[in-house]
């Protein structure tokens, strides 16, 4: 357990020292990257990817049956 803890600490220290010694423009670039990731995963998910299964079906069993029918049991119509 000590070796694993030491390894994680060394990795953390490596990245911390890298960020602390980064020039000011590098920090701004990382800020832009983090803002973009937040927009992609939080904002866009709320507005463009609604939970259709939760909205259309009441229970987990109904959701599972629907997915099973759509993916496995539904016949292939492409001829």
C-alpha positions as CSV (number, residue, x, y, z in Angstrom):
1,X,0.0,0.0,0.0
2,X,2.9,2.3,0.7
3,X,4.3,2.0,-2.8
4,X,0.9,2.7,-4.4
5,X,0.5,5.8,-2.2
6,X,4.0,7.0,-3.0
7,X,3.4,6.5,-6.7
8,X,0.2,8.6,-6.6
9,X,1.9,11.3,-4.6
10,X,4.8,11.4,-7.2
11,X,2.3,11.7,-10.1
12,X,0.4,14.4,-8.3
13,X,3.6,16.3,-7.5
14,X,4.7,16.0,-11.1
15,X,1.5,17.6,-12.5
16,X,1.4,20.2,-9.7
17,X,4.9,21.4,-10.4
18,X,4.2,21.5,-14.1
19,X,1.1,23.7,-13.6
20,X,2.9,25.9,-11.1
21,X,5.8,26.5,-13.5
22,X,3.6,27.1,-16.5
23,X,3.6,30.5,-18.1
24,X,0.6,32.7,-17.8
25,X,-0.6,32.0,-21.3
26,X,-0.6,28.3,-20.6
27,X,-2.9,28.8,-17.6
28,X,-5.3,30.8,-19.8
29,X,-5.3,28.0,-22.4
30,X,-6.2,25.4,-19.7
31,X,-9.0,27.7,-18.4
32,X,-10.4,27.8,-22.0
33,X,-10.1,24.0,-22.2
34,X,-11.9,23.5,-18.9
35,X,-14.7,26.0,-19.9
36,X,-15.2,24.2,-23.2
37,X,-15.4,20.8,-21.4
38,X,-17.9,22.1,-19.0
39,X,-20.1,23.4,-21.9
40,X,-19.8,20.2,-23.8
41,X,-20.6,17.8,-20.9
42,X,-23.0,19.9,-18.8
43,X,-24.8,22.5,-20.9
44,X,-25.1,20.6,-24.2
45,X,-26.3,17.4,-22.4
46,X,-29.1,19.2,-20.7
47,X,-30.5,20.9,-23.8
48,X,-29.6,18.5,-26.7
49,X,-29.6,15.0,-25.1
50,X,-32.7,14.6,-23.0
51,X,-33.4,11.3,-21.3
52,X,-36.0,10.0,-23.7
53,X,-36.2,6.5,-22.0
54,X,-37.0,8.1,-18.6
55,X,-39.6,10.4,-20.2
56,X,-41.3,7.7,-22.3
57,X,-41.2,4.7,-19.9
58,X,-42.1,4.5,-16.2
59,X,-39.9,1.6,-14.9
60,X,-36.5,0.2,-15.5
61,X,-38.1,-3.0,-16.8
62,X,-40.0,-1.2,-19.5
63,X,-36.8,0.7,-20.5
64,X,-34.9,-2.5,-20.7
65,X,-37.5,-4.3,-22.8
66,X,-37.6,-1.3,-25.2
67,X,-33.8,-1.3,-25.7
68,X,-33.9,-5.1,-26.1
69,X,-36.6,-4.9,-28.8
70,X,-34.8,-2.1,-30.6
71,X,-31.3,-3.6,-30.6
72,X,-31.8,-7.4,-30.6
73,X,-35.3,-8.5,-31.5
74,X,-36.1,-5.9,-34.1
75,X,-35.7,-7.5,-37.5
76,X,-33.2,-6.1,-39.9
77,X,-35.0,-4.1,-42.6
78,X,-32.0,-3.2,-44.7
79,X,-32.0,-5.6,-47.7
